[in-house]
Structure formats: structure tokens, C-alpha cells
Amino acid sequence: VPPVRFDREKVLHVNLQDEKQANVLKGLADTHELDFWYPDAPHHVAGNMTVDFRVSEKEFQSVQLALDQHEMRYEILIHDLQEVIEKQFDVKED
Amino acid sequence: IPGRHTYAKYNTWDKIVAWTEKMVHKHPEMVSRIKIGTTIEDNPLYVLKIGTGDERRKAIFMDCGIHAREWISPAFCQWFVYQAAKSYGKNKIMTKLLDRMNFYVLPVFNVDGYIWTWKQNRMWRKNRSRNLNSKCIGTDLNRNFNASWNSFPDTNKPCGETYAGPAPESEKETRAVTDFIRKHRKSLEAYITIHSYSQMVLFPYGYTAKLPPDQEELTKVAKVSTDALSSRYETRYIYGSIASTIYRTSGSSLDWAYNLGIKHTFAFELRDKGRFGFLLPESQIKSTCKETMLAVKYIAKYILRHAS
């Protein structure tokens, strides 16, 4: 089995303002495959919290649309996860 | 031949095993390797004992890599062992610490998961045990301890990233660690677990908003250790109980160790604050380890001075 690749997968950093927005994000987690980086599971998501999660290239657009529709503040921390995975090895063999 | 181990880079499991042998060979009077168990994939779980004394002395247990994808964590444990052994007889504080207490260091807790992150899926978190009646693999080892086990939603779904397992201590890795800690309970004065990321020093409890009886002391030690940490590169850490600082969790190793009677228990969430998350570049390993070393050394000094 070839290793999993993460080409063009994104990591989003969302600034939740209230419980309503937290529920929107929890709802997104029910319908999309989101990998929560912080907190480590959707049930920990609460209002007034920043949340980091990974989303596939395929699902990114609909997640982005939902965030925009609910006027949620977010930043794309990582645009291409595969690229960052490769870049983490930035020290040359001695 | 696994290739060359280096502290400035992330190392594969094979390299880490070869490194443990090398450390024992190079410092036979100071470092010994104890096999505390095996994993479901039959990989060994090694603890390195660092110190000059017998097992009755005060001791600190530290584990790294309970979550597979948090690579900076095992990198720190390797750094710690290297620095401790290397500076014995040269650095006054470390010499004093190693003359009077032992450190038990588990460089990689979740060995199967760690191997999986190198070979198949860099984003893997859990271990690699099979789950009954489910196609999903793995248990979150930091939900598998017997501390209010499985008392929150979503830890009972085998496909979830925080699956607590079928029972407390169901996993071979958890059992090996708890057996070892129970066996050494009398000498253990502190338990430290190293995670990434988000830059925090945490203490119990996670499963309740209630603060532990020793919270004043724990707060003080956590504060000074974060001060020590930030003195090197001004990296800002926050501190507090798990439940009040992040969120409530059940089945964590930290709560379990505290309830067992180890009164100085701390979890470190190392760099960074989210820019790289689990993918901290290798070029930041050394600085992260150097600053963390200051905090862990402070805790060790505190234990030496204040513990019973």
C-alpha cells in the first residue's frame, strides 16, 4: 500500500466568536472529514476558542463556503500539507 | 543498518533503537535500558534509566510520543538523555541531579503509531491495535488510562481520533507503562509527559473542573518552569490545569499518575502555536529542546529540594 499523500490539503485556523459558530463547526465535522489538530476532537469545540483542523482538497470549498456564510473568521495556515510535510526535513544530513 | 542518528533531525524508530544501544554502550555507568513490554506489532517498549544510583532513589518518569504524529516529542526525550549523560561531571546542576536521583525516560510510547507515521501516514495519532467489530484501527493511548475512563462523549467510537479503547488499560503500551510506574511508585516523585503542540505546561485534572489538592504548589512549579523555558528564546508558554486551560478530557496519563499518588505531574505541549502544528521543521528541534530542557531541569531541581 503506498503511503498516504496530502497534496493540496489545507489546515485552517478558525477564530470562533460564540457558541453558535461552535455549533456550525461541529455540524461541519458531522458532514465532512475534518482532522482536528486543536482541540483534538470536535466535541471539545466551544465558543470563544481557536480551532485548527485539516481538510482535504475535495472538501475544502464546501467548508470554506459554510465558514463564509456564517461570517466566521478564519485563516488558511497551511495551503498544501504535502509540501509542508516535505519541508519539515529542512536540516541536511551531516 | 538503520543509518545515522542525529539530534538535529527526526529519527526513525530503527535509528532510535540503535541509539538506545549506543547510549548504554557509551555510558554504561549512567544509562541502562529496560524493556518494559511489547506492542501489538511486537515492537519493544524501552525505558532508559539515567542516574548513578539504585532503584530506591527519588526518580522522575518521563514519556514522549504517546501521540504518533507529535514528532517533536520523541526528539526531546532523545535530547534529554543525551544532554543528561553528556553533562554529568561537567555541569554542576546535572551532576547533582544524577548523583541523587534517577530519570526513567520512555523515548517513544506509541511505537507502532510512530512507525506508521514514517511509513504510511504522517498524520496518524493513535496506536495500531485492531478494534473488535470495526474496520477502524487504533486507540488513543492518552484516553486509555484508568482516570474517569470513557466518561465523555465521542471516546467510545473506534473510528474517532480520541477512541478510548474497549476498557481502561486495554492497550499493551498503556499496560506496560502503568505496570512499570506502579512497580516504581515508591521512588517516583514526578511524572512528566511530553506532547505537541500549543505551548503549555499542564497539571491535573482533565476529567473534572475541580482543582487538585496540591494546586497551589503545582501552579507555582508550572509558572517557574515556563519562566525558565522562556528565558532562552522568549517562547511564551501558558500554564494551568488541563480542564481550565484547554478542555475536559478523560483517561489521560497525567490524571492517572496523579491519582496514583505521584503529586508532581506535568504535561508539556511543545512548540509551536499552530504555524506548523505537528510539522515543526527540523531546524527548530534544537531550540525547542534547549528551552524545554530548562523547564524540565527546573522541575527536577524542585523535586530534589522539596519532595519527601
Chai-1 contact restraints between the chains, C-beta under 6 A:
chainA,res_idxA,chainB,res_idxB,connection_type,confidence,min_distance_angstrom,max_distance_angstrom,comment,restraint_id
A,P3,B,Q120,contact,1.0,0.0,6.0,A-B,restraint_1
A,V4,B,N121,contact,1.0,0.0,6.0,A-B,restraint_2
A,H13,B,G274,contact,1.0,0.0,6.0,A-B,restraint_3
A,W37,B,G277,contact,1.0,0.0,6.0,A-B,restraint_4
A,Y38,B,S198,contact,1.0,0.0,6.0,A-B,restraint_5
A,P39,B,Y247,contact,1.0,0.0,6.0,A-B,restraint_6
A,D40,B,T162,contact,1.0,0.0,6.0,A-B,restraint_7
A,A41,B,D154,contact,1.0,0.0,6.0,A-B,restraint_8
A,A41,B,T162,contact,1.0,0.0,6.0,A-B,restraint_9
A,H43,B,P153,contact,1.0,0.0,6.0,A-B,restraint_10
A,H43,B,D154,contact,1.0,0.0,6.0,A-B,restraint_11
A,H44,B,Y247,contact,1.0,0.0,6.0,A-B,restraint_12
A,D52,B,G274,contact,1.0,0.0,6.0,A-B,restraint_13
A,V84,B,L279,contact,1.0,0.0,6.0,A-B,restraint_14
A,I85,B,R122,contact,1.0,0.0,6.0,A-B,restraint_15
A,Q88,B,L279,contact,1.0,0.0,6.0,A-B,restraint_16
A,Q88,B,P281,contact,1.0,0.0,6.0,A-B,restraint_17
A,F89,B,E282,contact,1.0,0.0,6.0,A-B,restraint_18
A,D90,B,P281,contact,1.0,0.0,6.0,A-B,restraint_19
A,D90,B,E282,contact,1.0,0.0,6.0,A-B,restraint_20
A,D90,B,S283,contact,1.0,0.0,6.0,A-B,restraint_21
A,V91,B,A8,contact,1.0,0.0,6.0,A-B,restraint_22
A,V91,B,K9,contact,1.0,0.0,6.0,A-B,restraint_23
A,V91,B,E282,contact,1.0,0.0,6.0,A-B,restraint_24
A,V91,B,S283,contact,1.0,0.0,6.0,A-B,restraint_25
